[in-house]
Every structure is written in structure tokens, then in C-alpha cells.
Amino acid sequence: MPPSVKLLIVADHASNYIPKKYDNLGLTKKDVFTHKVFDSGIKDLAINLSNKFNSHLVLGEYSRLLIDCNRDVNDPTLISVISDRTLILGNKKITNQERIYRINKMYRPYHDKINKKILEKKINVIISLHSFNPIFKGRKRFLKYGILSNEDRRLSNLIINELKKKKNFVGDNEPYRGSLIGDTLYKHALKKGIYHSLIEIRNDLLSNVKKIDQVSNLMYRVINNSIKSLPITS
């Protein structure tokens, strides 16, 4: 990677941590390790890639069910009452005081960390990592990787092309769309003109250390080759 590139890797949903006082938001212990609560495998993938690139890294520290850091603060799904067809009892009758507490304690510190990295390290490329379930509404998703983008597709197009070169089954704005107003990349990259892309990985490809290493090696090559094609000068 060229020395002129200052890369930041972020993972909004890296953690399934729910403080004890919330009693797992009414979920079972088994549920706490599912996609409802976090993006499984993404924390280890993000750390691996950050080490390979010697890049900067910001990881979400709380479960997305407490507060979704990849949403605008005014988004109605910021604190979800239903997730993956499951009622989240601990969010059902949340008070405004508790909502403000979670914003100030969990949401703002995460975004402040990202903003601080951008300013202090002069970040000019941001990669956001997420994972998705292989089964959705009873149907198997054959897609392995999804590259999400908003109107700035400069880096996403390069990553899609690199993955296709390697015969990978990749989706363009699948299985979700990347044009959510006020999400992490909207706030920290699109509005600031920073190159960026969101990479979604099917989470069965991240289910153990060996698989995470394989995806890490693939994504390192893909991201590295893509970034080299960007017109970044020191």
C-alpha cells in the first residue's frame, strides 16, 4: 500500500457486549451470540486486516441492540424493538432518559473516536466491515460478499472488480443497500470526500480461525490492489 494512503478500518457491529444491568435485553444467552446482536467474526477479521495493513482501527464496543452505531441519531431503528423477527423486550418501553444515556455513553464516543482518527491521522481511505447471515427468511443466500456504496462509488467499484477477477460471488449493494442517510460512512466519509467502501461478508465464512484467516488474506489482496488504483498522492 502506498505510504500516502492513511487507512482506517471500522466495524460498527464488532461487539455483542451488553452490560449486566440490561439482563441481555430479555434475550436468551444463545441469542447473544447471533446476528441479531452483532456481526459475528467481524472483530477478528478487522483486527487481522488492521495488522496486515498496519492501519488505524475503530471497533464498536456495544451490541447493536443497545444502540446501532451505523444509524443516524434520529433514525427510528437506532434502538430496535424488533430484530430478526424477535421482540427485544429490553427496548420495548425505553424511556427518553435511557435513550439519551445510550447515545451519550455508547454512540457518541464511537463516532468521536472515528472523527478523532480522521483528523489526527489525516485519514484518506475508510473501509467499513460487516457480516450477514447465510439464511434470510428461510432462504439460503448464495452471495459470499456484498460491496455496499452510496453515490461515491470510486473505491467500491474497484473492490467489486477485484473480487470478480478472482471469481468470487460478489453483490453490488447486496444483500443490503449502502445509501443510508446518516450512517457511519455517510457521516465520516461521504460528507468529507474520503474514499470509502462497506464490505459485507457472509458470516459462515468467518465461523472459525482458519476461515477468518482465509478471508483476511483475500480481502487484504483485494483492498490493497483497489487502493493502489486510487489517485492518492502525498
C-alpha positions in Angstrom: 0.0 0.0 0.0 1.4 3.4 -0.9 2.8 5.4 2.0 0.5 8.3 1.0 -2.5 6.1 2.0 -3.8 6.7 5.5 -6.3 3.8 6.0 -8.9 3.5 8.8 -10.9 0.3 9.3 -14.1 0.5 11.2 -16.5 -2.2 12.5 -19.8 -0.7 13.8 -21.2 -4.1 15.0 -18.0 -5.8 16.2 -19.2 -6.5 19.7 -22.1 -8.4 21.4 -21.4 -6.8 24.8 -24.5 -6.0 26.8 -23.8 -4.7 30.4 -25.2 -6.9 33.1 -27.8 -4.3 34.2 -29.7 -4.8 30.9 -30.1 -8.6 31.6 -29.4 -9.3 27.9 -32.3 -7.1 27.0 -34.6 -10.1 27.7 -32.8 -12.3 25.2 -31.5 -15.9 25.8 -27.8 -16.5 26.3 -27.8 -18.3 22.9 -29.4 -15.3 21.2 -26.5 -13.1 22.4 -24.2 -14.9 20.0 -26.4 -14.5 17.0 -26.6 -11.9 14.2 -29.4 -10.1 16.0 -26.8 -8.9 18.5 -23.6 -8.4 16.5 -21.7 -9.2 13.3 -20.0 -12.5 14.2 -16.4 -12.9 13.0 -16.0 -9.3 12.1 -13.9 -8.2 15.1 -11.2 -10.8 14.4 -11.3 -10.0 10.7 -11.0 -6.3 11.3 -8.0 -6.8 13.7 -6.3 -9.2 11.2 -6.7 -6.7 8.3 -5.6 -3.8 10.5 -2.4 -5.7 11.4 -1.7 -6.7 7.8 -2.1 -3.1 6.6 -0.6 -1.5 9.8 -3.7 0.7 9.6 -5.8 2.5 12.1 -8.8 0.7 13.6 -12.0 1.6 15.5 -14.3 -1.2 16.8 -17.8 -0.8 18.1 -17.8 -1.8 21.8 -21.5 -2.5 22.4 -24.2 -4.6 20.9 -26.1 -3.1 18.0 -29.3 -3.8 20.0 -28.3 -1.4 22.7 -27.8 1.2 20.0 -26.9 0.9 16.3 -23.8 2.9 15.6 -24.4 2.6 11.9 -27.6 4.7 12.0 -28.3 8.4 12.2 -29.1 9.5 15.7 -32.7 10.3 14.5 -33.2 7.0 12.7 -36.2 5.1 14.1 -34.1 1.9 14.1 -31.3 3.4 16.2 -32.7 1.4 19.1 -34.6 -1.6 17.7 -37.7 -3.1 19.4 -37.8 -6.0 16.8 -34.7 -7.7 15.3 -34.8 -10.7 13.0 -38.5 -11.2 13.9 -37.6 -11.3 17.6 -39.1 -8.8 20.1 -36.4 -7.1 22.1 -38.2 -6.7 25.5 -35.4 -4.5 27.0 -36.1 -1.9 24.3 -39.9 -2.1 24.3 -40.6 0.6 26.8 -37.3 2.6 26.7 -37.5 6.0 28.4 -36.2 9.1 26.7 -33.7 9.4 29.6 -32.3 5.9 28.8 -32.2 6.8 25.0 -30.1 9.9 25.8 -27.9 7.9 28.1 -27.1 5.3 25.4 -26.5 8.0 22.8 -24.0 9.8 25.1 -22.4 6.6 26.6 -22.2 4.3 23.6 -23.0 6.1 20.3 -21.2 9.4 20.5 -17.9 8.0 21.9 -17.7 5.6 19.0 -18.2 8.3 16.4 -15.9 10.7 18.3 -13.1 8.1 18.1 -13.6 7.8 14.3 -13.6 11.6 13.9 -10.5 11.9 16.1 -8.6 9.3 14.0 -9.6 11.1 10.8 -8.4 14.5 12.0 -5.2 13.4 13.8 -4.0 10.7 11.3 -5.2 12.5 8.2 -7.2 9.5 7.1 -8.0 9.4 3.3 -9.5 5.9 3.0 -12.1 4.2 5.2 -13.1 0.6 5.0 -16.2 -0.5 7.0 -16.6 -4.2 7.7 -19.9 -6.1 8.4 -21.2 -9.6 8.2 -24.6 -11.1 7.1 -26.5 -14.3 7.8 -26.3 -17.2 5.2 -30.1 -17.8 5.7 -32.7 -15.0 5.4 -36.4 -15.6 5.8 -35.8 -19.3 5.3 -33.9 -18.9 2.0 -30.2 -19.5 1.5 -28.1 -16.6 0.4 -25.5 -17.8 -2.2 -23.8 -14.4 -2.2 -20.5 -14.6 -0.4 -19.5 -10.9 -0.4 -21.5 -7.7 -0.7 -20.0 -4.3 -1.5 -22.2 -1.5 -0.4 -21.9 2.0 -1.7 -23.6 5.4 -1.7 -23.3 7.9 -4.5 -19.5 7.9 -4.1 -18.6 4.5 -5.8 -14.9 5.2 -6.5 -13.5 2.6 -4.2 -16.5 0.2 -4.2 -16.3 -0.2 -8.0 -12.6 -1.1 -7.7 -13.2 -3.7 -4.9 -16.1 -5.3 -6.9 -13.9 -5.6 -10.0 -11.0 -7.1 -7.9 -13.3 -9.7 -6.4 -14.8 -10.6 -9.7 -11.3 -11.1 -11.2 -10.8 -13.8 -8.5 -14.1 -15.5 -9.5 -15.8 -14.6 -6.2 -19.6 -14.4 -6.0 -20.0 -10.7 -5.1 -23.1 -8.5 -4.9 -23.3 -4.8 -5.7 -25.4 -3.2 -2.9 -26.5 -6.6 -1.9 -27.7 -8.1 0.5 -28.4 -4.5 1.7 -28.1 -1.0 0.2 -25.3 1.3 1.2 -27.1 4.6 0.8 -28.5 5.0 4.3 -28.6 8.7 5.2 -26.6 9.4 8.4 -24.8 6.0 8.6 -21.2 5.8 9.6 -19.7 6.2 6.1 -22.2 9.0 5.2 -21.1 10.9 8.3 -17.4 10.3 8.2 -16.5 9.6 4.6 -19.1 10.8 2.0 -19.6 14.2 3.7 -15.8 14.7 3.9 -14.8 13.4 0.4 -12.9 10.5 1.8 -12.6 7.3 -0.3 -14.6 4.6 1.3 -16.5 1.3 0.9 -18.5 -1.1 3.1 -17.7 -4.8 2.8 -20.3 -7.4 3.9 -19.1 -11.0 4.3 -21.4 -14.0 4.8 -20.8 -15.0 8.4 -20.4 -18.7 7.8 -17.2 -17.8 6.0 -16.0 -16.3 9.3 -17.0 -19.2 11.6 -13.6 -20.2 12.8 -10.0 -19.0 12.9 -8.9 -20.8 9.7 -11.8 -19.4 7.7 -11.2 -15.9 9.1 -7.5 -16.1 8.0 -8.6 -17.2 4.5 -11.0 -14.2 4.2 -8.4 -11.9 5.7 -5.8 -12.9 3.1 -8.3 -12.5 0.3 -9.6 -9.1 1.5 -6.0 -7.9 2.1 -5.1 -8.6 -1.6 -8.4 -7.2 -2.9 -8.4 -4.0 -0.8 -4.7 -3.4 -1.4 -5.0 -3.7 -5.2 -8.0 -1.5 -5.2 -6.4 1.2 -3.1 -3.3 1.2 -5.4 -5.6 2.3 -8.2 -6.8 5.4 -6.4 -5.2 8.7 -7.4 -3.9 9.4 -3.9 -0.7 11.5 -3.6 1.2 12.6 -0.6 
